[in-house]
Amino acid sequence: ETERERFERKAMVKRIAANLAMLHSSMDADVEVALSEALEDLAQAKLRIERVNAEKESLEDALERSELRAEDEKARADAAAEQLQMKVSSAGSSDDGRGLERDEDRR
């Protein structure tokens, strides 16, 4: 191997190393851009998840309030039905026939 061949080989190795370094740096830039975009996508996804969770909590709270109102209304209706049943029972047991006449008089 001559001095010139050795010099050309070293120059070629240096060019290859420089090209690899350039490729590596451009890959780093591409990777950096891709990572940046991925982080931005993750941040947006996190915000969407937080909004969905907040909406879910709101809906769960509304459902719970609705269920409580329904329970209250049922309790009131049951109490009213029980009072009505008690009135009907007491009117029937103390009725000597005049209860019907009173109903007719009211009409």
C-alpha atoms as an extended CHARMM CRD file, in Angstrom:
* protein
*
       107  EXT
         1         1  GLU       CA              0.0000000000        0.0000000000        0.0000000000  PROA      1               0.0000000000
         2         2  THR       CA              1.4290000000        3.2980000000       -1.0360000000  PROA      2               0.0000000000
         3         3  GLU       CA              1.4410000000        6.5260000000        0.9050000000  PROA      3               0.0000000000
         4         4  ARG       CA             -1.1690000000        7.9530000000       -1.4690000000  PROA      4               0.0000000000
         5         5  GLU       CA             -3.5110000000        4.9400000000       -1.0220000000  PROA      5               0.0000000000
         6         6  ARG       CA             -3.1670000000        5.2590000000        2.7540000000  PROA      6               0.0000000000
         7         7  PHE       CA             -3.9410000000        8.9770000000        2.5270000000  PROA      7               0.0000000000
         8         8  GLU       CA             -7.0080000000        8.3070000000        0.2760000000  PROA      8               0.0000000000
         9         9  ARG       CA             -8.2280000000        5.5760000000        2.6260000000  PROA      9               0.0000000000
        10        10  LYS       CA             -7.9020000000        7.9110000000        5.6420000000  PROA      10              0.0000000000
        11        11  ALA       CA             -9.7030000000       10.6680000000        3.7090000000  PROA      11              0.0000000000
        12        12  MET       CA            -12.4850000000        8.2200000000        2.7370000000  PROA      12              0.0000000000
        13        13  VAL       CA            -12.8190000000        7.0670000000        6.3710000000  PROA      13              0.0000000000
        14        14  LYS       CA            -12.9900000000       10.7150000000        7.4720000000  PROA      14              0.0000000000
        15        15  ARG       CA            -15.6850000000       11.4310000000        4.8110000000  PROA      15              0.0000000000
        16        16  ILE       CA            -17.6500000000        8.3480000000        5.9130000000  PROA      16              0.0000000000
        17        17  ALA       CA            -17.3420000000        9.4430000000        9.5540000000  PROA      17              0.0000000000
        18        18  ALA       CA            -18.4490000000       12.9620000000        8.6480000000  PROA      18              0.0000000000
        19        19  ASN       CA            -21.3930000000       11.5990000000        6.6450000000  PROA      19              0.0000000000
        20        20  LEU       CA            -22.3560000000        9.3340000000        9.5320000000  PROA      20              0.0000000000
        21        21  ALA       CA            -22.1110000000       12.2510000000       11.9530000000  PROA      21              0.0000000000
        22        22  MET       CA            -24.2760000000       14.3700000000        9.6440000000  PROA      22              0.0000000000
        23        23  LEU       CA            -26.7580000000       11.5190000000        9.2580000000  PROA      23              0.0000000000
        24        24  HSD       CA            -26.7620000000       11.0050000000       12.9960000000  PROA      24              0.0000000000
        25        25  SER       CA            -27.3730000000       14.7070000000       13.6650000000  PROA      25              0.0000000000
        26        26  SER       CA            -30.1740000000       14.8370000000       11.0900000000  PROA      26              0.0000000000
        27        27  MET       CA            -31.6530000000       11.7160000000       12.6600000000  PROA      27              0.0000000000
        28        28  ASP       CA            -31.3750000000       13.4050000000       16.0360000000  PROA      28              0.0000000000
        29        29  ALA       CA            -33.2520000000       16.4070000000       14.6370000000  PROA      29              0.0000000000
        30        30  ASP       CA            -35.9110000000       14.1440000000       13.1150000000  PROA      30              0.0000000000
        31        31  VAL       CA            -36.1950000000       12.2020000000       16.3390000000  PROA      31              0.0000000000
        32        32  GLU       CA            -36.3510000000       15.4520000000       18.2890000000  PROA      32              0.0000000000
        33        33  VAL       CA            -39.1740000000       16.7260000000       16.0560000000  PROA      33              0.0000000000
        34        34  ALA       CA            -41.0030000000       13.4140000000       16.3440000000  PROA      34              0.0000000000
        35        35  LEU       CA            -40.6090000000       13.4130000000       20.1200000000  PROA      35              0.0000000000
        36        36  SER       CA            -41.8040000000       17.0060000000       20.3200000000  PROA      36              0.0000000000
        37        37  GLU       CA            -44.8800000000       16.1660000000       18.2470000000  PROA      37              0.0000000000
        38        38  ALA       CA            -45.5160000000       13.0600000000       20.3440000000  PROA      38              0.0000000000
        39        39  LEU       CA            -45.2750000000       15.1150000000       23.5420000000  PROA      39              0.0000000000
        40        40  GLU       CA            -47.7080000000       17.6600000000       22.1270000000  PROA      40              0.0000000000
        41        41  ASP       CA            -50.1080000000       14.8580000000       21.1640000000  PROA      41              0.0000000000
        42        42  LEU       CA            -49.7870000000       13.4160000000       24.6650000000  PROA      42              0.0000000000
        43        43  ALA       CA            -50.5240000000       16.8100000000       26.2270000000  PROA      43              0.0000000000
        44        44  GLN       CA            -53.6310000000       17.2010000000       24.0690000000  PROA      44              0.0000000000
        45        45  ALA       CA            -54.7410000000       13.6540000000       24.9030000000  PROA      45              0.0000000000
        46        46  LYS       CA            -54.2420000000       14.3850000000       28.5990000000  PROA      46              0.0000000000
        47        47  LEU       CA            -56.4250000000       17.5060000000       28.3170000000  PROA      47              0.0000000000
        48        48  ARG       CA            -59.1230000000       15.5300000000       26.5000000000  PROA      48              0.0000000000
        49        49  ILE       CA            -59.0030000000       12.8380000000       29.1950000000  PROA      49              0.0000000000
        50        50  GLU       CA            -59.2910000000       15.4850000000       31.9190000000  PROA      50              0.0000000000
        51        51  ARG       CA            -62.2950000000       17.0490000000       30.1420000000  PROA      51              0.0000000000
        52        52  VAL       CA            -63.9600000000       13.6590000000       29.7250000000  PROA      52              0.0000000000
        53        53  ASN       CA            -63.3190000000       12.7960000000       33.3860000000  PROA      53              0.0000000000
        54        54  ALA       CA            -64.7620000000       16.1440000000       34.4960000000  PROA      54              0.0000000000
        55        55  GLU       CA            -67.8250000000       15.5920000000       32.3110000000  PROA      55              0.0000000000
        56        56  LYS       CA            -68.1780000000       12.0520000000       33.6680000000  PROA      56              0.0000000000
        57        57  GLU       CA            -68.0300000000       13.3390000000       37.2480000000  PROA      57              0.0000000000
        58        58  SER       CA            -70.6000000000       15.9970000000       36.4140000000  PROA      58              0.0000000000
        59        59  LEU       CA            -72.9240000000       13.4070000000       34.8930000000  PROA      59              0.0000000000
        60        60  GLU       CA            -72.4390000000       11.0970000000       37.8740000000  PROA      60              0.0000000000
        61        61  ASP       CA            -73.2970000000       13.9690000000       40.2420000000  PROA      61              0.0000000000
        62        62  ALA       CA            -76.3930000000       14.8170000000       38.1990000000  PROA      62              0.0000000000
        63        63  LEU       CA            -77.4360000000       11.1660000000       38.2120000000  PROA      63              0.0000000000
        64        64  GLU       CA            -76.9780000000       10.9540000000       41.9740000000  PROA      64              0.0000000000
        65        65  ARG       CA            -79.0520000000       14.1210000000       42.5090000000  PROA      65              0.0000000000
        66        66  SER       CA            -81.7260000000       12.7520000000       40.1960000000  PROA      66              0.0000000000
        67        67  GLU       CA            -81.8000000000        9.4520000000       42.0660000000  PROA      67              0.0000000000
        68        68  LEU       CA            -82.1140000000       11.2790000000       45.3890000000  PROA      68              0.0000000000
        69        69  ARG       CA            -84.9960000000       13.3850000000       44.0180000000  PROA      69              0.0000000000
        70        70  ALA       CA            -86.7000000000       10.2410000000       42.7360000000  PROA      70              0.0000000000
        71        71  GLU       CA            -86.3010000000        8.5720000000       46.1460000000  PROA      71              0.0000000000
        72        72  ASP       CA            -87.7590000000       11.6610000000       47.8570000000  PROA      72              0.0000000000
        73        73  GLU       CA            -90.6910000000       11.7910000000       45.4500000000  PROA      73              0.0000000000
        74        74  LYS       CA            -91.3330000000        8.0590000000       45.9350000000  PROA      74              0.0000000000
        75        75  ALA       CA            -91.2300000000        8.4740000000       49.7200000000  PROA      75              0.0000000000
        76        76  ARG       CA            -93.7220000000       11.3650000000       49.4930000000  PROA      76              0.0000000000
        77        77  ALA       CA            -95.9710000000        9.3800000000       47.1640000000  PROA      77              0.0000000000
        78        78  ASP       CA            -95.7970000000        6.3390000000       49.4660000000  PROA      78              0.0000000000
        79        79  ALA       CA            -96.6440000000        8.5240000000       52.4670000000  PROA      79              0.0000000000
        80        80  ALA       CA            -99.5570000000       10.1250000000       50.6090000000  PROA      80              0.0000000000
        81        81  ALA       CA           -100.8040000000        6.6950000000       49.5200000000  PROA      81              0.0000000000
        82        82  GLU       CA           -100.5340000000        5.4250000000       53.0900000000  PROA      82              0.0000000000
        83        83  GLN       CA           -102.5000000000        8.4290000000       54.4170000000  PROA      83              0.0000000000
        84        84  LEU       CA           -105.1350000000        7.9040000000       51.7550000000  PROA      84              0.0000000000
        85        85  GLN       CA           -105.3320000000        4.2080000000       52.6120000000  PROA      85              0.0000000000
        86        86  MET       CA           -105.7050000000        5.0740000000       56.3010000000  PROA      86              0.0000000000
        87        87  LYS       CA           -108.5260000000        7.5330000000       55.4780000000  PROA      87              0.0000000000
        88        88  VAL       CA           -110.2610000000        4.9520000000       53.3050000000  PROA      88              0.0000000000
        89        89  SER       CA           -109.8750000000        2.2920000000       56.0090000000  PROA      89              0.0000000000
        90        90  SER       CA           -111.1390000000        4.5480000000       58.7950000000  PROA      90              0.0000000000
        91        91  ALA       CA           -114.0220000000        5.7740000000       56.6460000000  PROA      91              0.0000000000
        92        92  GLY       CA           -114.9720000000        2.2120000000       55.7870000000  PROA      92              0.0000000000
        93        93  SER       CA           -114.8410000000        0.9360000000       59.3720000000  PROA      93              0.0000000000
        94        94  SER       CA           -116.8160000000        3.8360000000       60.8420000000  PROA      94              0.0000000000
        95        95  ASP       CA           -119.2210000000        4.0500000000       57.9210000000  PROA      95              0.0000000000
        96        96  ASP       CA           -122.7610000000        3.1350000000       58.8540000000  PROA      96              0.0000000000
        97        97  GLY       CA           -124.0940000000        3.8370000000       55.4180000000  PROA      97              0.0000000000
        98        98  ARG       CA           -124.1310000000        7.5830000000       55.8450000000  PROA      98              0.0000000000
        99        99  GLY       CA           -120.6660000000        7.9380000000       54.2720000000  PROA      99              0.0000000000
       100       100  LEU       CA           -122.1290000000        7.2460000000       50.8710000000  PROA      100             0.0000000000
       101       101  GLU       CA           -124.8970000000        9.7620000000       51.4930000000  PROA      101             0.0000000000
       102       102  ARG       CA           -122.3270000000       12.3960000000       52.4410000000  PROA      102             0.0000000000
       103       103  ASP       CA           -120.4150000000       11.6580000000       49.2360000000  PROA      103             0.0000000000
       104       104  GLU       CA           -123.6120000000       12.0750000000       47.2450000000  PROA      104             0.0000000000
       105       105  ASP       CA           -124.4450000000       15.3150000000       49.0960000000  PROA      105             0.0000000000
       106       106  ARG       CA           -121.0340000000       16.7190000000       48.2260000000  PROA      106             0.0000000000
       107       107  ARG       CA           -121.6920000000       16.1150000000       44.5660000000  PROA      107             0.0000000000
